[in-house]
């Protein structure tokens, strides 16, 4: 899509230049959504690739993923052996069913900031206790839990001029066993329900994250593995009918049924002992 209202592109942005943010500006990362539809309100694009951030960084604290990291680059992470949750990175990356062209351009930050219910990077970040680092126009920064970052379909906590710099996944969450379930109406369709379960190797604590089926991420946490009835009761309490998303990719009633089914499948999977040799 030719954005013919754009009259300027900032190719080499600086942190100080963030203070010049004005109506009509947009951050440009991969551009897979930005250039897919008319954007008549835009006048200037600020190309985040000019910051030249490393795509990711691994240290004792966990994994920091730059907002500009392309989805394809996630497949080249070499995780430590103790990160039992590492396969979840690939599972969520593949949940965005785009071509290799999309995977090489679409970014982690763009997926989070677009804030669609089906955004798989939202699923990954919320399931693993991700923390978003936001740069403010005044030169400061603030941190927001990924669970709280998305507030609704294409809505999030970013204020005008704020920028998502990175999302950090803590090592404690990456050491957990995980279970993944996803469904869409068609073989290559947008996710209609994506649930991730997580169980701590330290104390057996169980966490279930619901995305795609709901208008915003929902997480349930238990000190140990709940029983089937306990999980169902907690799920019904945490996700009332109005919280289920309704669009052409799935009706709320069907999304609820799949959410309930997947929640029990995940609980049962994580109740079994870890298989010998499995992550």
C-alpha angles and dihedrals in degrees: 000000000000108000095209096175092064110102101172140034123196103212098175107038123185131202090247091054089061087079089066092066112138138170109288094040124119134184111239118209117148093339094213091133099027093059095040097078140023113282102188093166094062124099104160136030123205109204108219092195086076089074088065094211117182106254094236143350129208122202140143090285095058137259126332114197118195117230088238094054108124117229090242090059091060087069090063096058111120102207126202114261092247093061098100089172093059095104087062089071091063094041092055093042091054091048087077096076099205133134123266086263091060093044091053094051107029112091137212091238093047091053091051095044095047083060099199112165089240095053104132094201086060088054092050095046096046095044092054099044092256120189120210119216111211124195114216123214090242091064096260130110138218135192126227128184110249088233089063098038097083113056100174144329105329091348129112142153097269112126120212109291095012118131132206105231102177147331119230124206111200121232092236091063093042090057092061128101112247139197123202132201128175137167138178133182092249133031092254099028134122115279112271095182129010119176128179127190124197132190125192118233089210106056105357093249112168127215128184122193122195119200138155091027091065133055089241134012118282125196129193120196129194130181089229139001108305125220119252094258093046092051093048092050092049092046094052090049094048096045112043117188094263091059094065113098121244121201140114090290094066146340119248094243092054092045089053093051092050091046092054092046095048093045091059093044090053092047091051093047094051091045089066120085114262110268117250109267094009121126 
